[in-house]
């Protein structure tokens, strides 16, 4: 755990911020290269980038603040809500914010919605993997106590010290990398627009739910202390992905038959 990368005058640059920025850059670059296979110019993906960044940060921070208001923000200066460089971004909040922003951008710029979503989907998994390394460096999203050989020990001052805990950030990063590879392969073999994006929803919901079984940082659990808030959201994401996989092939066939 090393939150601070370096200090430059009055500015403190954190590893969390650096790796979050790297996640966006890697995601946009790989998506821009992938878009060529679908006839989407790289500059159109790059132009989408600032929109996605803003939507992601607003959504991710908003859900974090709502989830941890009592523990981290109640009674503190309201300005703390905006200090994202200290950490505190929720993936699902960022995903929802980015999705809404993408819908608006695609409509305004007349981008093919599902085809472009397929271009972006593998890169979301890649960005999530890099972002989880930032979580590890920041000490957030930590796991439950365990005595396994690969348990990690955070330094004094961390909430888990001196216990060993599951390296949930590493679990998530490795599963996200696996999902990125799977979706990259699927992109080359997809049968209809939207298949890769829908598969991402299903795949991420499942892998995230598995990792959540080992998380220990939530202030509140549901259903007798077994279900995390992210697992509840995952149920909705999983359902959405399954519905899209069922509906989009029919939509694609209808468009082909009408010449659309």
C-alpha positions as a Markdown table, in Angstrom:
| # | Residue | x | y | z |
|---|---|---|---|---|
| 1 | Unk | 0.0 | 0.0 | 0.0 |
| 2 | Unk | 1.6 | 3.2 | -1.2 |
| 3 | Unk | -1.0 | 5.9 | -1.8 |
| 4 | Unk | 1.4 | 8.7 | -2.8 |
| 5 | Unk | 3.4 | 8.4 | -5.9 |
| 6 | Unk | 5.3 | 11.8 | -5.5 |
| 7 | Unk | 4.9 | 15.3 | -4.3 |
| 8 | Unk | 5.4 | 18.2 | -6.7 |
| 9 | Unk | 5.4 | 21.5 | -4.8 |
| 10 | Unk | 1.9 | 21.9 | -3.3 |
| 11 | Unk | 0.5 | 19.0 | -5.4 |
| 12 | Unk | 0.4 | 15.5 | -4.1 |
| 13 | Unk | 0.0 | 12.9 | -6.9 |
| 14 | Unk | -1.4 | 9.5 | -5.9 |
| 15 | Unk | -1.0 | 6.1 | -7.5 |
| 16 | Unk | -4.8 | 5.9 | -7.5 |
| 17 | Unk | -5.0 | 8.9 | -9.7 |
| 18 | Unk | -2.2 | 7.8 | -12.0 |
| 19 | Unk | -3.6 | 4.3 | -12.5 |
| 20 | Unk | -7.2 | 5.7 | -13.0 |
| 21 | Unk | -5.8 | 8.0 | -15.7 |
| 22 | Unk | -3.9 | 5.0 | -17.2 |
| 23 | Unk | -7.1 | 2.9 | -17.2 |
| 24 | Unk | -8.9 | 5.6 | -19.3 |
| 25 | Unk | -6.0 | 6.0 | -21.7 |
| 26 | Unk | -5.5 | 2.2 | -22.2 |
| 27 | Unk | -9.3 | 1.7 | -22.6 |
| 28 | Unk | -9.6 | 4.5 | -25.2 |
| 29 | Unk | -6.6 | 3.5 | -27.2 |
| 30 | Unk | -7.5 | -0.2 | -27.4 |
| 31 | Unk | -11.1 | 0.8 | -28.3 |
| 32 | Unk | -10.0 | 3.2 | -31.0 |
| 33 | Unk | -7.9 | 0.4 | -32.6 |
| 34 | Unk | -10.7 | -2.1 | -32.3 |
| 35 | Unk | -13.2 | 0.3 | -33.9 |
| 36 | Unk | -11.4 | 0.1 | -37.2 |
| 37 | Unk | -12.8 | -3.5 | -37.6 |
| 38 | Unk | -16.3 | -2.1 | -37.4 |
| 39 | Unk | -15.8 | 0.9 | -39.7 |
| 40 | Unk | -15.8 | 3.4 | -36.8 |
| 41 | Unk | -13.0 | 5.9 | -37.2 |
| 42 | Unk | -10.5 | 6.1 | -34.2 |
| 43 | Unk | -11.0 | 9.8 | -33.8 |
| 44 | Unk | -14.7 | 9.2 | -33.1 |
| 45 | Unk | -13.8 | 7.0 | -30.2 |
| 46 | Unk | -11.2 | 9.5 | -29.0 |
| 47 | Unk | -13.7 | 12.3 | -29.2 |
| 48 | Unk | -16.0 | 10.2 | -27.0 |
| 49 | Unk | -13.3 | 9.9 | -24.4 |
| 50 | Unk | -13.8 | 13.2 | -22.5 |
| 51 | Unk | -17.5 | 12.6 | -22.3 |
| 52 | Unk | -17.0 | 9.1 | -20.8 |
| 53 | Unk | -14.4 | 10.3 | -18.4 |
| 54 | Unk | -16.7 | 13.0 | -17.0 |
| 55 | Unk | -19.7 | 10.6 | -16.9 |
| 56 | Unk | -17.6 | 7.9 | -15.2 |
| 57 | Unk | -16.2 | 10.1 | -12.5 |
| 58 | Unk | -19.5 | 11.8 | -11.7 |
| 59 | Unk | -21.3 | 8.4 | -11.5 |
| 60 | Unk | -18.6 | 6.6 | -9.6 |
| 61 | Unk | -18.1 | 9.4 | -7.0 |
| 62 | Unk | -21.9 | 9.9 | -6.5 |
| 63 | Unk | -22.5 | 6.3 | -5.7 |
| 64 | Unk | -19.5 | 6.2 | -3.4 |
| 65 | Unk | -20.6 | 9.2 | -1.5 |
| 66 | Unk | -24.1 | 7.8 | -1.1 |
| 67 | Unk | -22.8 | 4.4 | 0.0 |
| 68 | Unk | -20.3 | 5.8 | 2.5 |
| 69 | Unk | -21.9 | 9.1 | 3.6 |
| 70 | Unk | -22.3 | 8.2 | 7.3 |
| 71 | Unk | -18.8 | 6.7 | 7.6 |
| 72 | Unk | -16.7 | 9.2 | 5.6 |
| 73 | Unk | -18.6 | 12.4 | 4.8 |
| 74 | Unk | -21.2 | 13.2 | 7.5 |
| 75 | Unk | -19.8 | 15.9 | 9.8 |
| 76 | Unk | -16.9 | 16.7 | 7.4 |
| 77 | Unk | -16.5 | 19.6 | 5.1 |
| 78 | Unk | -18.7 | 19.4 | 2.0 |
| 79 | Unk | -15.7 | 19.9 | -0.2 |
| 80 | Unk | -14.5 | 16.4 | 0.7 |
| 81 | Unk | -17.2 | 15.1 | -1.6 |
| 82 | Unk | -15.2 | 16.3 | -4.6 |
| 83 | Unk | -11.8 | 15.1 | -3.5 |
| 84 | Unk | -11.7 | 12.1 | -5.9 |
| 85 | Unk | -7.9 | 12.0 | -6.0 |
| 86 | Unk | -8.0 | 10.5 | -2.4 |
| 87 | Unk | -9.8 | 7.5 | -3.8 |
| 88 | Unk | -13.5 | 6.6 | -3.5 |
| 89 | Unk | -14.9 | 5.6 | -6.9 |
| 90 | Unk | -17.5 | 2.9 | -7.3 |
| 91 | Unk | -17.2 | 0.9 | -10.5 |
| 92 | Unk | -20.9 | 0.3 | -10.9 |
| 93 | Unk | -21.6 | 4.0 | -10.4 |
| 94 | Unk | -19.0 | 4.9 | -13.0 |
| 95 | Unk | -20.4 | 2.3 | -15.4 |
| 96 | Unk | -23.9 | 3.7 | -15.1 |
| 97 | Unk | -22.7 | 7.3 | -15.5 |
| 98 | Unk | -20.6 | 6.4 | -18.5 |
| 99 | Unk | -23.5 | 4.4 | -20.1 |
| 100 | Unk | -25.9 | 7.4 | -19.8 |
| 101 | Unk | -23.3 | 9.7 | -21.2 |
| 102 | Unk | -22.6 | 7.3 | -24.1 |
| 103 | Unk | -26.3 | 7.1 | -24.9 |
| 104 | Unk | -26.4 | 10.9 | -25.2 |
| 105 | Unk | -23.2 | 11.1 | -27.2 |
| 106 | Unk | -24.3 | 8.3 | -29.6 |
| 107 | Unk | -27.6 | 10.0 | -30.2 |
| 108 | Unk | -26.1 | 13.5 | -30.8 |
| 109 | Unk | -23.3 | 12.2 | -33.1 |
| 110 | Unk | -25.5 | 9.5 | -34.8 |
| 111 | Unk | -23.1 | 6.6 | -33.9 |
| 112 | Unk | -24.4 | 3.0 | -34.3 |
| 113 | Unk | -25.3 | 2.3 | -30.7 |
| 114 | Unk | -24.8 | -1.4 | -30.3 |
| 115 | Unk | -21.8 | -1.6 | -32.7 |
| 116 | Unk | -20.0 | 1.1 | -30.8 |
| 117 | Unk | -20.9 | -0.5 | -27.5 |
| 118 | Unk | -19.2 | -3.7 | -28.7 |
| 119 | Unk | -16.1 | -1.7 | -29.6 |
| 120 | Unk | -16.0 | -0.3 | -26.0 |
| 121 | Unk | -16.9 | -3.4 | -24.0 |
| 122 | Unk | -13.5 | -5.2 | -23.9 |
| 123 | Unk | -11.8 | -1.9 | -23.0 |
| 124 | Unk | -14.1 | -1.4 | -20.0 |
| 125 | Unk | -12.8 | -4.7 | -18.6 |
| 126 | Unk | -9.2 | -3.7 | -19.3 |
| 127 | Unk | -9.7 | -0.3 | -17.6 |
| 128 | Unk | -11.3 | -2.0 | -14.6 |
| 129 | Unk | -8.3 | -4.3 | -14.2 |
| 130 | Unk | -5.9 | -1.4 | -14.2 |
| 131 | Unk | -8.1 | 0.6 | -11.8 |
| 132 | Unk | -8.1 | -2.3 | -9.3 |
| 133 | Unk | -4.3 | -2.0 | -9.0 |
| 134 | Unk | -4.9 | 1.6 | -8.0 |
| 135 | Unk | -7.3 | 0.3 | -5.4 |
| 136 | Unk | -4.6 | -1.9 | -4.0 |
| 137 | Unk | -2.1 | 0.9 | -3.8 |
| 138 | Unk | -4.7 | 3.1 | -2.1 |
| 139 | Unk | -5.7 | 0.4 | 0.4 |
| 140 | Unk | -9.4 | 0.5 | -0.5 |
| 141 | Unk | -11.8 | -2.3 | -1.6 |
| 142 | Unk | -10.0 | -4.6 | 0.7 |
| 143 | Unk | -11.0 | -8.2 | 1.7 |
| 144 | Unk | -12.1 | -10.0 | 4.7 |
| 145 | Unk | -9.7 | -11.4 | 7.2 |
| 146 | Unk | -8.1 | -14.7 | 6.2 |
| 147 | Unk | -5.0 | -16.9 | 7.0 |
| 148 | Unk | -4.3 | -18.1 | 3.5 |
| 149 | Unk | -0.7 | -18.1 | 2.2 |
| 150 | Unk | -1.5 | -15.3 | -0.3 |
| 151 | Unk | -3.2 | -13.0 | 2.3 |
| 152 | Unk | -1.9 | -9.5 | 2.3 |
| 153 | Unk | -1.1 | -7.3 | 5.3 |
| 154 | Unk | -1.7 | -3.6 | 5.1 |
| 155 | Unk | 0.6 | -1.3 | 7.1 |
| 156 | Unk | -0.2 | 0.3 | 10.5 |
| 157 | Unk | -3.0 | 2.8 | 10.3 |
| 158 | Unk | -5.1 | 0.7 | 7.9 |
| 159 | Unk | -8.4 | -0.5 | 9.1 |
| 160 | Unk | -7.4 | -4.1 | 8.8 |
| 161 | Unk | -4.0 | -3.9 | 10.5 |
| 162 | Unk | -2.5 | -6.3 | 11.7 |
| 163 | Unk | -4.8 | -9.0 | 10.2 |
| 164 | Unk | -4.1 | -10.7 | 6.9 |
| 165 | Unk | -6.9 | -10.2 | 4.4 |
| 166 | Unk | -8.0 | -11.5 | 1.0 |
| 167 | Unk | -6.3 | -9.5 | -1.8 |
| 168 | Unk | -9.7 | -8.8 | -3.4 |
| 169 | Unk | -8.2 | -6.1 | -5.6 |
| 170 | Unk | -5.9 | -8.7 | -7.2 |
| 171 | Unk | -8.7 | -11.2 | -7.5 |
| 172 | Unk | -10.8 | -8.6 | -9.4 |
| 173 | Unk | -7.9 | -7.4 | -11.6 |
| 174 | Unk | -7.1 | -10.9 | -12.7 |
| 175 | Unk | -10.7 | -11.8 | -13.5 |
| 176 | Unk | -11.1 | -8.5 | -15.4 |
| 177 | Unk | -8.0 | -9.3 | -17.5 |
| 178 | Unk | -9.5 | -12.8 | -18.2 |
| 179 | Unk | -12.7 | -11.1 | -19.2 |
| 180 | Unk | -10.9 | -8.6 | -21.4 |
| 181 | Unk | -9.2 | -11.5 | -23.3 |
| 182 | Unk | -12.5 | -13.4 | -23.7 |
| 183 | Unk | -14.3 | -10.3 | -25.0 |
| 184 | Unk | -11.5 | -9.5 | -27.4 |
| 185 | Unk | -11.8 | -13.0 | -28.9 |
| 186 | Unk | -15.6 | -12.7 | -29.0 |
| 187 | Unk | -15.4 | -9.4 | -30.8 |
| 188 | Unk | -13.7 | -11.1 | -33.7 |
| 189 | Unk | -16.3 | -13.8 | -33.8 |
| 190 | Unk | -19.5 | -12.0 | -32.9 |
| 191 | Unk | -22.8 | -12.8 | -34.7 |
| 192 | Unk | -24.8 | -9.6 | -34.0 |
| 193 | Unk | -24.2 | -6.1 | -32.8 |
| 194 | Unk | -24.5 | -5.8 | -29.1 |
| 195 | Unk | -23.3 | -9.4 | -28.4 |
| 196 | Unk | -20.0 | -8.3 | -26.9 |
| 197 | Unk | -21.5 | -5.6 | -24.7 |
| 198 | Unk | -24.2 | -7.9 | -23.5 |
| 199 | Unk | -21.6 | -10.6 | -22.8 |
| 200 | Unk | -19.6 | -8.1 | -20.8 |
| 201 | Unk | -22.6 | -7.4 | -18.6 |
| 202 | Unk | -23.1 | -11.1 | -17.9 |
| 203 | Unk | -19.4 | -11.8 | -17.4 |
| 204 | Unk | -18.6 | -8.9 | -15.2 |
| 205 | Unk | -21.7 | -9.4 | -13.1 |
| 206 | Unk | -20.7 | -13.0 | -12.4 |
| 207 | Unk | -17.0 | -12.3 | -11.7 |
| 208 | Unk | -17.8 | -9.3 | -9.6 |
| 209 | Unk | -20.3 | -11.3 | -7.5 |
| 210 | Unk | -17.6 | -13.9 | -6.9 |
| 211 | Unk | -15.0 | -11.4 | -5.7 |
| 212 | Unk | -17.7 | -9.7 | -3.5 |
| 213 | Unk | -17.8 | -12.9 | -1.4 |
| 214 | Unk | -14.4 | -12.0 | -0.1 |
| 215 | Unk | -14.8 | -8.2 | 0.4 |
| 216 | Unk | -14.6 | -6.8 | 3.9 |
| 217 | Unk | -14.9 | -3.1 | 3.5 |
| 218 | Unk | -18.7 | -2.6 | 3.3 |
| 219 | Unk | -20.4 | -0.8 | 6.2 |
| 220 | Unk | -23.6 | -2.6 | 5.4 |
| 221 | Unk | -24.7 | -6.0 | 4.1 |
| 222 | Unk | -28.0 | -7.4 | 3.2 |
| 223 | Unk | -29.9 | -10.7 | 3.6 |
| 224 | Unk | -28.4 | -11.7 | 6.9 |
| 225 | Unk | -25.0 | -10.2 | 6.2 |
| 226 | Unk | -24.2 | -12.4 | 3.2 |
| 227 | Unk | -25.1 | -10.1 | 0.3 |
| 228 | Unk | -23.1 | -6.9 | -0.6 |
| 229 | Unk | -24.6 | -3.8 | -2.3 |
| 230 | Unk | -22.6 | -4.6 | -5.4 |
| 231 | Unk | -24.0 | -8.1 | -5.6 |
| 232 | Unk | -27.5 | -6.7 | -5.6 |
| 233 | Unk | -26.5 | -4.4 | -8.5 |
| 234 | Unk | -24.9 | -7.3 | -10.2 |
| 235 | Unk | -28.2 | -9.1 | -10.2 |
| 236 | Unk | -29.7 | -6.3 | -12.2 |
| 237 | Unk | -26.7 | -6.1 | -14.6 |
| 238 | Unk | -26.8 | -9.9 | -15.1 |
| 239 | Unk | -30.5 | -9.7 | -15.9 |
| 240 | Unk | -30.0 | -6.9 | -18.4 |
| 241 | Unk | -27.2 | -8.8 | -20.1 |
| 242 | Unk | -29.3 | -11.9 | -20.5 |
| 243 | Unk | -32.2 | -10.0 | -21.9 |
| 244 | Unk | -30.0 | -8.3 | -24.4 |
| 245 | Unk | -28.5 | -11.6 | -25.5 |
| 246 | Unk | -32.1 | -12.8 | -26.1 |
| 247 | Unk | -33.5 | -9.7 | -27.8 |
| 248 | Unk | -30.7 | -8.3 | -29.9 |
| 249 | Unk | -30.3 | -11.2 | -32.3 |
| 250 | Unk | -34.0 | -10.8 | -33.2 |
| 251 | Unk | -33.5 | -7.0 | -33.6 |
| 252 | Unk | -30.5 | -7.6 | -35.8 |
| 253 | Unk | -32.4 | -10.0 | -38.0 |
| 254 | Unk | -35.3 | -7.6 | -38.3 |
| 255 | Unk | -32.9 | -4.8 | -39.3 |
| 256 | Unk | -31.3 | -7.0 | -42.0 |
| 257 | Unk | -34.7 | -8.1 | -43.4 |
| 258 | Unk | -35.8 | -4.4 | -43.8 |
| 259 | Unk | -32.4 | -3.3 | -45.2 |
| 260 | Unk | -31.8 | -1.1 | -42.1 |
